Each structure stands twice: as C-alpha cells, then as structure tokens.
Amino acid sequence: MNEEKICILNSVIIAVLLNWGLSWFSVKNATAQQKEATKVSSLPITDQMVNMLVHHHNTPVSSGILIALVVAASVWLGYYLNPYEKVMDFLD
C-alpha cells in the first residue's frame, strides 16, 4: 500500500477514535443544559460543542462514518490539490 493511502487510513482511524473518545468524555462531564438544550444556537460556543459531542455519543456509527468520510476526503484532497504549495507560490 502506498504512503498516501496509509496516511489517509491512519488519519481516519485516529479521527474516529478521537470522536468516540471525546464524545464519551463529554457525556460524562456535560451539564444537564449542555445535554438537553433544545435551542443550541442560544448556548455559548463551548456549550454548543459539548452538545454536539453528546449528540455524537448518541449516534456513534453515523457520526463515525461522517467523520471518516470528511477526514478521508480532506487528506486525499490535500494530496491531490496540494493547497499549501499553491498558497506559498501565491505568497512569493
């Protein structure tokens, strides 16, 4: 397997594990307001993030798939488009 595929798979594995670990930790430490908010947009940003992680805890498979797809696409597009090099060429 080439290095790019290994990097993509490593990134996906770590991202899914972080998603599950952070959501588990958030559920254990979230306040009732963070867990049960109905109007999330009215919460402070940190409470919104905890609320999102609590939701990820409640939907581990679908959130894991979504995280995996976003990370895999991001890393693959990073290799394919090489945006850093293009930005650095533009700035020179």
N, C-alpha and C positions, 0 to 999 in steps of 0.2 A: 504494500500500500504506500502511495507517495506521501510526502511530508504534509502537503496541504490537506489531504483527507484526514490524516492523523490529527492535525491541528484542529480541524473542524469538529471531529468526533470528541476530542479532549474538551474543547470549549463547550459543546453541547452537554456532555456528561457533568462537567463542573457546574454549568448554569442550572441544570435540572436539580442537582443535589443542593445547590445554594437556595433555589426556590423552595424546595421541600423543607430544608433546614430552617431557613428564615421564617417561613410561614408557621412551622411548628413552634419556633421560639416566640413568634408574635402572638400566637393564640394563648400561650402560657402566660404572657405578660401584658396582654391588652386589657384595657379598662372596658367596662360594660358599654360605655358610649362609643368606643372605638369598634367594638364587636357588633353593635346593634344599630348603628346610625342609619337612618332612612334617607336623610339629605346629606350625603357625604360631602358635597361641594361646600357646605357651610362649615365644615371642620377645618382646623389648621392643617397645613400640608403634611406635617408629621403624622397626625391622626389619620389623614386620608391614606397615607402609605401603609400604616398599620392595618387599616380597614381592608385595603387591597390584599395584603398578605394573609389576613384572616380568610378572605374570600378564596385565595389560592389554596389555603389549607382545606377548605370545604370542597374544593374541586381539584384534587391533586392530579388526576390523569389529564384532564383537559388543559389545565394550566401548565403542566409539564410538557405536553405536546406543543402548546403555543410558544412556550419559552424555547423549546428545542428548535422549532422552525425559525423563530426570529434570530436566534443566535447562529444557527447554521447558515441562514441566508446572509446575515451580516458578515460573517467571517468569509464566506465564499465570495460575496461581492467585494469585500476588501481585497482579496487576492486577485479577482478578475479586473476590477476597476482601478485598483491601486490609487486611492484618493490622496493619500499622504504625498506621494511623489508628485501628483498633479498640483496640489496646493503649494508644495515647496517650489516647483517650477514656476508657478504663477507669481509667487512672492519674490523670486530672484530677479 
